[in-house]
Amino acid sequence: MTDTVTDHSLTTAKSPKVETPFQRFRAEFFESRIATAALGIFLIIVLLAILAPWITPQNPYDLGQVSVMDGRLPPGSEAFDGYTMWLGSDGSGRDLYSAILYGLRISLTVGLASGVIALLIGMAIGLVAAYAGGRTEAFIMRIVDLQLSFPASLVALMMVAALGKGVDKIILALVIAQWAYYARTVRATALVERGKEYVEAAQCLGISRSRIVFRHILPNCMAPLIVVGTVQTASAISLEATLSFLGVGLPQTEPSIGVLIANGFEYMLSGRYWISVFPGVALLMTVVSINLVGDHLRDVLNPRLKR
């Protein structure tokens, strides 16, 4: 009796631990130090942007807190109100540290909002094209191919020129410029899933189309969508900064990173580099961190792409 219990306890102790898909994904993602560091940098940037009203010495877009006497001060200078401007000030006397954090709030909001809306629209259109087939699929994909034949920056530029300036306008312009990428990705993945046996079995059982699409096909399309979503979010942030730098995106009164870079461009030749360089570094860190996370997500979610 004792031997039986002992053997059973040894067998139980040696049984392997079963990992959930989330635990496996987390372990594989954090194997890369570069991706882990990039994710940490991005989370810090997001946290600083959220806490900007509480951790900055001024609201750089409140005229009552900005002094013209503080215009174009170099990094480390003391402001007229007594606090230290660690990153200097721009031509209007705004503290660059404060302006960058407030600018990140707008840039991240534009990038994430346009990415989520474009993903939902593109996902719905791609699923309809893949599952409907025939003339419906051909018509939708011709529209997608037509839009993808133009650069996203050109499409966004034309839409902003037609809609005008403003946060809501540029979000709408970026959605129109990006939805086709999601539609093509979902359509390609859904076509593969539609031909599999489990979908044919569900059709034979009389399960409705909507349930087949949303309960069976869509979950298997999420992996490539996540990867495309991270890349397109970084692209949207860069595109918004580009449009604002050109003067057709957000107005001068909005705290955008692109606007900050544009404000300091005219002072570059006079040696006041900090007005454009520090916002440019903040934009670079944000975009690169998102791209590194998305690149590693691609490898984790699709093991065949691992180097």
C-alpha positions, 0 to 999 in steps of 0.5 A, spaced: 500 500 500 505 504 501 509 503 495 503 504 491 502 511 494 509 513 493 509 511 486 503 515 485 506 521 488 512 520 484 508 520 477 504 526 479 510 530 481 513 529 474 507 531 470 509 537 466 505 543 467 500 545 462 501 552 459 495 557 457 496 560 450 497 567 454 502 564 458 506 561 452 505 568 448 508 572 454 514 567 455 516 568 448 515 575 447 519 577 453 525 572 450 527 578 446 530 584 450 530 589 445 522 588 444 521 588 452 525 595 452 521 598 446 515 596 450 517 599 456 519 605 453 513 606 449 509 605 456 513 610 459 511 615 454 504 613 454 504 614 462 508 621 461 503 623 456 497 621 461 500 625 467 502 631 463 498 636 467 500 634 473 508 633 472 509 639 468 511 646 470 506 649 465 500 648 460 504 651 454 498 652 451 495 657 456 496 664 454 496 666 461 502 661 463 506 663 457 511 669 457 514 672 451 520 674 456 522 666 456 522 665 448 528 661 445 531 660 452 537 654 451 536 648 455 537 649 463 535 656 463 531 659 469 524 661 466 521 668 468 516 665 473 522 661 477 522 654 474 528 651 470 526 649 463 530 643 462 529 642 455 529 650 453 523 654 450 521 655 443 520 662 440 513 663 443 516 662 450 513 655 452 517 650 456 519 645 451 518 639 456 511 641 457 510 642 450 513 635 448 508 631 453 502 635 451 504 634 444 505 627 445 497 626 448 495 629 441 499 625 437 498 618 441 490 620 441 490 621 433 494 615 432 491 610 436 484 613 435 485 613 427 488 606 428 482 603 432 477 606 427 481 604 421 481 597 423 474 596 425 472 598 418 477 595 414 476 588 418 468 589 417 469 590 409 475 585 409 470 579 412 465 581 407 469 581 401 472 574 403 466 570 405 461 573 400 466 572 394 464 573 387 462 580 384 462 583 391 469 581 393 471 583 386 468 590 387 471 591 394 478 589 392 478 593 386 477 599 390 482 597 395 487 596 390 485 603 387 487 606 394 493 602 395 496 604 388 497 611 392 501 613 397 498 613 404 501 620 405 498 623 399 491 620 400 491 623 407 494 630 404 488 630 399 483 629 405 486 634 410 485 639 404 478 637 403 476 637 410 480 642 414 484 643 420 483 640 427 484 633 431 477 630 428 479 632 421 485 629 421 483 622 425 478 622 419 483 623 414 488 618 417 482 613 417 480 614 410 488 613 408 489 606 412 483 602 412 485 599 405 491 595 409 486 592 414 481 590 409 486 586 404 490 583 410 483 580 413 481 578 406 487 574 405 487 571 412 479 570 411 480 566 405 484 561 407 480 560 413 474 559 409 476 553 405 478 549 411 474 543 414 471 546 420 468 552 416 465 547 411 462 543 417 459 549 420 455 550 414 453 543 413 450 544 420 446 550 418 450 555 423 448 562 420 453 566 416 454 571 422 456 566 427 461 563 422 464 569 421 464 572 428 465 566 432 470 562 427 473 566 422 474 572 425 478 570 431 483 566 427 484 573 423 486 577 429 494 575 429 496 578 423 491 584 425 495 585 431 501 586 427 498 590 422 495 595 427 502 596 431 505 598 424 499 602 422 499 606 429 506 608 428 505 610 421 499 614 423 503 618 428 508 619 423 503 621 418 500 626 423 507 629 425 508 630 417 502 633 415 502 638 421 509 640 420 507 642 413 502 646 416 496 642 413 495 638 419 493 641 426 493 648 427 498 652 431 494 652 437 494 645 438 500 641 442 502 636 436 509 634 436 509 636 428 507 643 430 513 643 435 518 641 430 515 646 425 515 652 430 523 650 431 525 649 424 526 657 422 531 657 428 535 651 426 540 655 422 541 660 428 543 655 432 537 654 437 537 647 435 533 644 441 526 647 439 526 642 433 531 637 436 528 635 442 521 634 439 524 630 434 527 625 438 520 624 442 517 622 436 523 618 434 523 614 440 515 613 440 515 611 433 521 606 433 518 603 440 512 601 437 515 598 430 520 594 434 514 591 438 510 590 432 516 587 429 517 582 435 509 580 435 510 578 428 515 573 430 511 571 436 504 570 432 507 567 426 513 562 428 515 561 421 517 568 420 522 567 426 529 568 424 
